[in-house]
Amino acid sequence: MEGWKEKLGMIHIYTGNGKGKTTAALGLGLRMLGNGGKVIMIQFLKSPNVYGGQKKAQECGIVVESYGLPKFVHKKPDPEEIKVARKALERTREIVKNGEWDLVILDEICVALGFGMIDVEDVKAILKEKSPYTEVVLTGRYCPEELFELADYVTLMKEVKHPYQKGILARKGIEY
């Protein structure tokens, strides 16, 4: 193992109602790739190959696995959405334990937690069982504060002003 990789193994949380959580995680992923690391992103609630950042991440060398249906998930998910989120969680368990990846991004896992699709105790157990040299990033709104104890970095993205407040919908190339 290269010397710098021995210093990996921390947990990051990017949460809150502000914009930029996935973007920040992808930026960290690019930094890891630039230093020769291996990066995988497990996307909870997102369909494959829909988002511009998702496509470009794959082109750059980030492995992206998407576990979502081709529709928007609401606060009361249906049984099929819950099943897909739990499948993503099981895949997460495999990935963080095997030590193959230097950085694992769990995109929108906090939303899946906030909507009750997966259990916080399961996520805590997975984080405690992870490979000691695997860095993990959790993104999404609604992160339960009890996960903050396990994290080394907690960043709260706070919306102060957003074009949506003026009726401007999400724009390609900016929000997706």
C-alpha positions in Angstrom: 0.0 0.0 0.0 1.3 3.4 -0.9 2.1 5.6 2.1 -0.6 8.2 1.5 -3.3 5.6 1.3 -2.5 4.5 4.9 -4.0 7.8 6.0 -7.4 7.2 4.4 -10.4 5.8 6.3 -12.3 8.9 7.4 -16.0 9.5 7.1 -17.5 12.7 5.5 -21.1 13.9 5.6 -22.4 16.6 3.2 -26.0 17.4 4.2 -28.4 20.2 4.6 -30.9 22.0 2.3 -28.4 23.8 0.2 -27.0 23.0 -3.2 -23.7 21.3 -3.8 -23.6 18.1 -1.8 -23.2 15.7 -4.7 -21.0 18.2 -6.5 -18.6 18.4 -3.5 -18.4 14.6 -3.3 -17.6 14.4 -7.0 -14.9 17.0 -6.6 -13.4 14.9 -3.8 -13.7 11.9 -6.2 -11.8 13.8 -8.9 -9.0 14.7 -6.4 -8.7 11.0 -5.4 -8.6 9.9 -9.1 -5.9 12.5 -9.8 -3.8 11.0 -7.1 -4.2 7.5 -8.4 -7.0 6.3 -6.1 -10.0 4.2 -7.0 -13.5 5.8 -6.6 -17.0 4.3 -6.7 -20.3 6.2 -6.2 -23.4 4.3 -5.2 -26.4 6.5 -6.0 -29.5 6.0 -3.9 -32.7 7.2 -5.5 -31.2 8.2 -8.9 -31.7 6.5 -12.2 -28.6 5.6 -14.3 -27.2 8.0 -16.9 -29.7 10.8 -16.4 -27.5 13.5 -14.9 -24.7 15.3 -16.6 -22.4 14.9 -13.6 -23.0 11.2 -13.4 -22.1 10.8 -17.1 -18.9 12.8 -16.8 -17.9 11.1 -13.6 -17.9 7.8 -15.4 -15.9 9.2 -18.3 -13.3 10.4 -15.8 -13.0 7.0 -14.1 -15.4 7.1 -11.2 -17.4 3.9 -11.2 -21.1 4.8 -10.8 -23.8 2.3 -9.7 -27.3 3.8 -9.6 -30.1 2.3 -7.6 -33.2 4.3 -8.5 -36.4 4.1 -10.5 -37.1 6.5 -13.4 -39.2 8.8 -11.3 -38.9 11.3 -8.5 -39.1 9.8 -5.0 -41.4 11.5 -2.5 -41.4 11.5 1.3 -43.8 8.5 1.2 -41.9 6.0 -1.0 -43.7 3.0 -2.4 -42.6 -0.6 -1.7 -40.6 -0.9 -5.0 -38.6 2.3 -4.2 -37.9 0.9 -0.7 -36.7 -2.4 -2.2 -34.3 -0.7 -4.6 -32.9 1.5 -1.7 -32.3 -1.6 0.4 -30.5 -3.3 -2.5 -28.2 -0.2 -2.7 -27.6 -0.6 1.0 -26.6 -4.2 0.6 -24.2 -3.3 -2.2 -22.8 -0.6 0.0 -22.1 -3.1 2.7 -20.1 -5.3 0.2 -18.1 -2.4 -1.2 -17.0 -0.7 2.0 -15.9 -3.9 3.6 -13.8 -5.3 0.7 -11.1 -2.6 0.8 -10.9 -2.4 -3.0 -12.0 1.2 -3.2 -10.1 4.2 -1.8 -13.2 6.5 -1.8 -16.8 5.4 -1.7 -19.4 8.0 -2.3 -22.9 7.2 -1.0 -24.9 9.7 -2.9 -28.3 10.6 -1.5 -28.1 8.0 1.2 -29.2 10.6 3.7 -32.4 11.2 1.8 -33.1 7.4 1.8 -32.6 7.6 5.6 -34.8 10.6 6.0 -37.7 9.0 4.0 -37.5 5.8 6.1 -36.4 3.6 3.2 -33.3 2.3 5.1 -32.5 2.1 8.7 -30.0 4.3 10.5 -28.8 1.4 12.6 -27.9 -0.6 9.4 -25.9 2.4 8.1 -24.1 2.8 11.4 -23.2 -0.9 11.4 -21.9 -0.7 7.8 -19.7 2.4 8.7 -18.3 0.6 11.7 -17.4 -2.5 9.7 -15.8 -0.6 6.8 -12.3 -1.3 5.6 -9.9 0.9 7.7 -8.4 2.4 4.6 -11.6 3.3 2.8 -12.7 6.9 2.9 -16.6 7.2 2.8 -18.7 10.2 1.8 -22.5 10.3 2.7 -24.6 13.0 0.8 -28.1 14.2 0.9 -30.6 16.2 3.0 -32.0 14.8 6.2 -28.9 13.2 7.6 -29.7 11.9 11.1 -27.6 13.7 13.6 -26.6 10.4 15.3 -24.4 9.7 12.3 -22.4 12.9 13.0 -20.7 11.0 15.9 -19.2 8.5 13.5 -18.1 11.2 11.0 -14.7 12.9 10.9 -16.1 15.7 8.6 -19.6 17.1 8.7 -20.5 19.9 6.3 -23.9 21.5 6.5 -24.9 23.0 3.1 -27.4 25.8 4.0 -29.6 27.4 1.4 -29.6 31.2 1.8 -30.9 32.2 -1.7 -31.8 30.0 -4.7 -33.4 30.8 -8.1 -36.1 28.2 -7.3 -37.5 30.8 -4.9 -38.2 33.0 -7.9 -39.9 30.1 -9.8 -36.8 29.2 -11.8 -36.7 25.5 -12.2 -33.6 23.3 -12.2 -31.3 24.0 -15.2 -29.3 21.5 -17.2 -25.6 21.9 -16.6 -26.1 23.7 -13.3 -28.5 21.7 -11.1 -28.3 18.4 -13.1 
